[in-house]
Amino acid sequence: MKKKFLSLGLAAGLTAQAFLPYNALAATAKEHISWNQQFKTPQFVSGELLKASSVSPEELVYQYVENNKGMFKLSNQNAKEALQLKEKKKDELGFTFMRFQQTYKGVPVFGATVTAHVKDGTLTALSGTIMPDLDTKASLKSEKKLTAKEARAIAEADVVENVTKQVPQYEEGKDTEFVIYVNGNQANLAYVVNLNFLDPVPGNWIYIIDAVDGKILNKFNQIDTVKSGGVKPVTGTATVGVGKGVLGDQKYINTVYSTSYYLQDNTRGNGIYTYDAKNRSVLPGSLWTDADNQFFATYDAPAVDAHYYAGVTYDYYKNVHNRLSYDGNNAAIKSSVHYSRNYNNAFWNGSQMVYGDGDGQTFIPFSGGIDVVAHELTHAVTDYTAGLIYQNESGAINESLSDIFGTLVEYYANKNPDWEIGEDIYTPNVPNDALRSMSDPTKYGDPDHYSKRYTGTQDNGGVHTNSGIINKAAYLLSEGGTHYGVTVTGIGRDKTGKIFYRTLTQYLTANSNFSQLRAAAVQAATDLYGATSQEVNSVKKAFDAVGVQ
């Protein structure tokens, strides 16, 4: 949640703020197209796109894309070869939802994902930018010369030189992947290398290494800083303990008894586990244990809150959105507190939550903020759904969605709720301040309109800064108000949450930009409440108010 970060290189994410002239040859009168401004291709298409009840939903997608190859600039590529089906399910509204990965000659295209919706034999939406004209790129006719091991060595050398100044102890990360990397009009054979480490500073870096000449094409740290290995669960009797959190409030927490009491909650999914990092930077640490199930010591407080608020966040997603844990399949939720010494951060490292204690002046223990806990766990939800790349506009959407759901969980728990972020754990000696404000982003120097967006390279291209634009739109959608001369009728937090949840999990793609987010939110509201509803009109007005078209 901090704002000062270094982003190196440009992602393939693009900015599109207007619709191109209507393409009558490619679209019917019932189609609405949001265009990618750089590629001049669709990034979101909705309407009655194609109807054929006798074919499978995925075949309907392939037929539509094949029929419109000129519009998508697929050239000589076959639609079925270009789009690999990765996920297919039917949702509660009766839509068949599908997610596709773009490939070229069997190689995945980095960040190029597409979602589609079919209902009653009709294709109703296609979301995501298909990278165009790949068969015309001479660079893709080269042969890769580097191995995956050599690409990783290049990334490791750069981390030592520019990030850690020493060889870090690497944690388990994602396997190195061979991809096609598109940046503007350039396309390269490349490796995606993931470097995950904790010492001397935490990092979960993504490197894009040219597979022909070894050049670093892009790199960014996808740990969201505020801003593992597995441990065998304890077998024992479920109990309920009691303790005090960071702010001194009493809480009842689910534990397990087996000669001692452990912070292990077996009542939710595959469990919630809270660990003691013991002021070291080794994860996860030791499963928290206590002799009498009474957690009232000062040292206990961060663990009490991390354990309790993880449970509240699990309950919110289950009870409100019918989602079982962050992966939708009841994944165990792990948290480590007392990470390092005086550590002024908290983060999701790709497999678990990590909380510092703060230095006592800028921050107190981070797990004391329910919106912080829910914010970070929402990054995990995003990882398992849209997979928004943590850079530029897609990264700002990623951050904003974590702020939105962090706030909605705070209201769900009725825990002194407000539209401020991190207010409970930030500057304990300074009253009435926060890290960010959703109601007035300018209070802390963030933009509240697209015309005021940050366009530099710091903060991974403004992922925290520019999140203020979408945060303001979400606040207006929920609460209503007039902003830059546009009046928005509020629809309340519950409907706002449902619209943004559907937007995140079914319409956003890895490289989504603000314009695609608007189209996706409008479509999500249409699915839920109807095309002529007040909810759809309010979504449009909310994005109008912050200058996103």
N, C-alpha and C positions, 0 to 999 in steps of 0.2 A: 503493500500500500504506500510505501514511500514514493516520491516523485523523481528522484535523481538516479537515473540509470544510464548506462551506455549501450546504445544499440549500434551494431556494426553491420553495415550493408543494408540493402533494401530487400524486403520480401516480395514474393510474387503477388501479394495482395494489392488491389487496385482501388481507386476512388472513383465512384460514379455518382454524379449529383443531378443528372437530368435524363430525360428519356430522349432517345434518338427519334427521328421522324419515323412514323409508322411504316412498316414494311408490308405492303399489301400482298406481295407475292408469297410471303412466308407465314403470315398470320391471318386468321379469320377475324370476322367482326366480333367474335366472342372471346378473343384472346387479348390479354394485356401483357405487354413486355416491358420489363426494366432492362435497360441495355448497359453493358460494360463499356465505359467511355473510351478505354484504350483499345480494346480489341474490336469494338463495334459488333459485338455478339451478345446474345441474351445472357443475363445473369439470373433472371427470374421470369418465368412465364406462367400465367395462370388463366383460367377460364375453362371452357369446354374444348379441350385441345384435340382429343381424338376419342372416338367411341367405337368399341368392338367387343361385345360381350363374349365372343367365342374364343378369345385368345387370353393368355395369361397376362397379369398386370405388367410383368417385366417385358413381355413381348410388345405390349402396347407402347411402352417407353421406347423400345428399339425402333418400332415402326414410325413413331412420331419424329424421333431424331433423324432417322434415315430419310424420311420425307422432307426434312428441312435441313439437309446437310449443307446447303449453301448458306443458310442463315447462321448455322453453328460453325461454318468454315472448317468442316471436317475433311474437305478435299476428297481424297481417295480412300479414306478410312471407312471401314464398315462399322455401323453404330454398335453392333453386338460385340465386335472386337475392341471397340474404344471404351465401352462401359462395362465394367465387371461388377456384377451384383454381389454386394457384401452383406446386406441385411434386408430382411423382408418380414413384415408382421402386420397384423390387422389391429387397428386401434379401437378405442371405445366409441368413436363416432362412425365407425363402419368403413373408414378409409384403409386401403392397403398401402402401407408406408414402405418405401424402399430406399436404400442408400447404395450408390454406385461409386466405384473408384475408376477414374479415367486411367487407361493404360495405352501405351504405344508399343507395338510389337512385343506385347507381353510384359513390358516394364511399367510399373506404376508412375504416374505423374505426380510429383510432390505437391500436396495441398489441393489437388484437383478432385474434389468430391462433388457428387450431385445427388440430390434427393428427389423423389417423385411420389405423387399421391394419385391413387386410382380409387374411384367409388362407383359402384353400379356399372362397371364396364366402361367408365369414362375417365380418361386422364385429365386431372384437374389442375396440377401444378408440377413444374419442373424448376428446381432451385439449384443454382451453382453455375459457375463459369467453366465451360469446357475449353481447355486451352486449344487455340485454333492452329490449323495449318502445320501441324508437326511434321507431316511427310514432306514439307518443302524446306525443312531446316537442314542445311548441309552438315551442321555440327553433329547431328544425330546419326549421320552415316559413318562417323568415326568408330574405331574400336576402343573399348576401354583398355587402358594401359596399367592402371593401378589396381592392386588388390584391395579388398576391404581392410586388411591388416595395415597396409601402407597408408590408406586414407586415415585410419584411426591414429597412426603415428604422427601424421601431419597435424591433426587436431590436438593431440596431446602436447606436442611441442609448442603450439600456439597458446594453449592454456597456461603452460608453465611460464612462457615469456610475457604474456599480457594480462594474466588474471591472478595466478597464485604465487608466482615467483619461486615456486618449489614444486616437486612432484607430489601431487595429491594422492591420497589413498582412495581409489575408485570404489564406488558402490555399484551394485548391480543396476544396469540401465537397459535401454532397448537395444536390440541387436542392430549392427550396422546394416543399412538397406541400400541397395542399388536402385536409383530412380532417374527420372528425367526431371530436371529443375528448370522451370521457366521463369525468367525475370524480364519483363517487358517483351521485346521482340527477340530476345536471346533464349535459346534452349540448349541445355548441356546434359550430357551423361554425367551423373554425379553419385556420390555416396552421401547418405545422411548418417552422421556419426553422433551418438548420444554419449556425453561424458557427465557422469553423475558422481559428485563427491561432496564431502562435508568440511574437510580441512584443507587449507587454513581458513577458507570461507566457503559457505555452502554454494554449490552450483549444480545446475542441471542443464548443461549447455547442449545446444544443437548446432552442429557444424555441417555445412554443405560443401563438400570437397569435389572439385572437378575430377572426374574419373580418367581423363585423358592427360592433363598436365599437372594435376595436383594443386591447382590454385584454390584458395579459400573463396568461395562464391558468396557465402553468407555465414553469419554466426550470431546467435543470441542466447541469452540465459532465460529459460522458460520457468524457472522457479519464480513464483509470485512472492516476493518478500514484502513484508508490511513495513512494514509497509505500513532394502531393509530385510533386513533379514527377518524371517519368521521366528516366533517364540512359541513353543508348544503350549496350548491352552491348559489351564488348571482343571482337573476333574474334581468336582466337589459339590457342595450343596448351595443352591441359590439363596442368597440372603439380601437384606437391605441394610445399608449403613447410613450414617448421618455425618455431616461435616459442614464446615464453613468455606465459602468461596473467597476469591481475591478481594471482593468488596465487603466481606463480612456477613453476607447473607447465608442463612442456613438452607441446606439442601439434603434431600434423601436420594441415595444413589444405590444402584444395583451392584452387588458384589457376589463373590463366590467364596465359600468357606472350605478350606482344606488344610487343617492344622493352623493356618492363618487366614486372614481375610484379604482377598485380592480384588483389585479394580478390574473386574471382568464381568461384563453384563451379558448374560446368556439369554435375555428376554427379547433381544432385537436382532433379527437376521442371524448371521453367523458370528455375532458377538461384537462387543465394543471393548477394547482393551486400552488401558492407560499405563504408560511406562514411566519410570524415573531414569532420566539420562544422567543424573547425579553431577550436573555441571560439566559434563564431558561432551565431546562431539562424536560419540559413538551411538548408533541407532540400532534397535529401538531403546536399548537400556534394559533395566530389570522391570518385570511386571510388578506394578505397585502393590506392596503388601503392608498390612497393618495388624496389630495384635488383637485389637478389641472392636473393630468395625466403627470406631469413633475417629473422625478425620477433622479434628479441630486445631491441630498445630498449624502455625504459620506456613511451615514447609509443605503441609498437605494442601493448602488452598488452591494452587494452580492445578493440581491433579483433580481435585473435587470438581472444579469448573470445566476442565477439559473433558472429563468423563460425563458429566451431567449434560453439557451443551452439545456434545456429540450425539447423545441420546435424543435431545430435543430436535436437532437437525434431522436425524433419522426419522423421527415421528412426523415432522412437517412434510417431508417429501413423501412418506408413505400415506399419511392421512389426507393430504391435500392433493397430491398428484399421482397417487398410486404407484410411486416409485420405491423399489426396495433397495435401499442403500445407494451409494453413488454410482455403482455399475448397473443398477436395475436388477441385480441377481443376488442381493443380500451379502455383498462382500463385507468381510470383517472391517471395522473401522478402528484404526490404530492411531494412538496419539502418544507423543513423548513430551514431557514437561521438564523444566530445569535443564534445558539444552544450553551448553556452554556457560560462560560467566558474563553476567550483565548484558546478555545478548538482546539487542533492540530489534528483534524481528520475529516473525512467525511465518511458516510456509508449508505448503503441500509439496512434497518432494517427488511426487509421481507414484508413491505407494503408501504414504502415511502423513499424518500431521505432526509438525514440530513447533514447539513453543519456547521462546526465550523468556527469561524473567524480567527483561528490561533493566535499565540502570537506576530505576527509582525516581528519576527526574523527567526524562523524556517519555519513558514508558514504565508502567508496572507490568506484572506478568500478563502476557498477551491472551492467555486462555480466559482471563476475566471478562473479556468482551464477547458476548454472544454473537454479535454481528461479525466479529472477526472470525470466530469458529465457523459460522455458517458460510461466510465469504470464502474461506479457504476450502471447505468441503465442496462448495459449488464449483470450484475449479476442477475438482475431481469429476463431478457430474459432466462438466463441459468436456473433459478429456475423453469420457466414454460416449459422448454423443456427437456434437458438432466438430469437436477437435480443433477449435479455433486457434490458428497459429498466433503465438504470443508476440506479435510485432505489428506495428502500424494500426490500421483501422480494425482488422480482425482481432488484434490484441486488445484494443480499447473496448470493443464489444465484449470480449472475454472478461475484462475487468469490471465493466459496468454490470453485466449479468450477475457477477459475484456480489457486487454492492446491492443490487436489487433484491436478490434472494437473501442476502445477509440481513437486510432491513426487514423483509417479509417474515423471516424466522423470528426476528426480535419482536415484531408485532404478534406473531403467532404465540410466542411465550408470554406476551404481555409484560416484558421485562423493561420497564421504563422506556417504551419504544419511541423512536423519533426517526427523522430522515437524515441524521448525521451518521458518519462512519467512524468507528473506533473511539468514540467519545469517552467510553468507560475506562480505557486503559492508557489514554494519551495525556501527557503532562498533568500528573495528579495535583500539582500545586497551582495550576492555572484553570480556573472555572470556565465553563461554557465554551470550550473549544473542542475541536475534533480534527481528524485527518482530512476528511472531505465532507462536503454537504451536498446532498442530492436536491434539496429544495432551493439552494442558492450556491451553485458551484463556485461562483466568483468570490465568495467569502474567503476561500483559501487559494485563490489565484488560478482556478481552473476555468476553462471556457464554458459558456452556457449556450453557445450558438455555433453552427458549423463555420460561419464566416470568421470566427475567432479561434479556430482550431490551431493547434501547434503542428508545425510542419517540419521540425528539425529531426535529428537522429537520437537525441537524448531520450531516456526512459523507453527504450525499444521503439522509438518512433511515436512517443506520446501515449503509451497504453494506459497509464494512470491519469495523465492530464486530460486527454481527449475523452476519457470515460465520462467526464462531467457533462458532455453534450447529451449522451444517451441517458445518463442519470436524471437530467432535468426533464427529458421527454417522459421518462417513466413516472417521475413525481407528478407532472402535469396530468398524465393519463389517469393516475389514481385520484389525485386530490383536486384537479381542475385549477384554472387560473388563466390570467392573460399574460402573455410573454411576447415581446417584440410585436405587439399589436394583434396577436392571434389569441383568440379566446378558446380555451379547451374546456369541455364539460367533463368533469371527473367521473370515473366509473367505479371507483373504490379499489381497495388493495386486492381483494379476492379475485376479481376479474382481471386486474392487471397481472397478477401472478399467473393465472391460467393462460393468458395470452402469451406472456414471455416464456413460460415453460414450454408451451407447444412450439413457439418460435425456435427456442434453443434446441429442443430434442428432435424436431421433425423437419425444420426448414433451413436452418443455418448450416453452412458448409465451412470447410477449413479456412478458406480465403474470403469469407464474407466481408463486405464493406458496409458502410452505413446505409447506402442506398438499397442494397440487398436486404439489410435488416429491416428497413421500412416496409419493403414489399412483403417480406416474410411475416412481419407482425400484422400487416393488413390481412394477409391470407389466413393466418392463425385465428384472428378475430372473426373473419368470415366463416371459417369452419365451425367455430364455437357458437356464434350468435347471429349469423346471417349477413348477407352482403349489404342490406339496407339498414342495419342496426345502428343504434347510437354508439355501440362499442367500436364498430368499424370507423364511424365518423370521428370519434374521439382519438383513435389511433392516428388517423391521417392528420388531424389538427395538432396533435402532440408533436409529431415529426415536422409539420409545417412550422410550428413555433420555434423549433431549434434549427431550422434551415436545412433539414435533410429531406431531399426529394427522391 
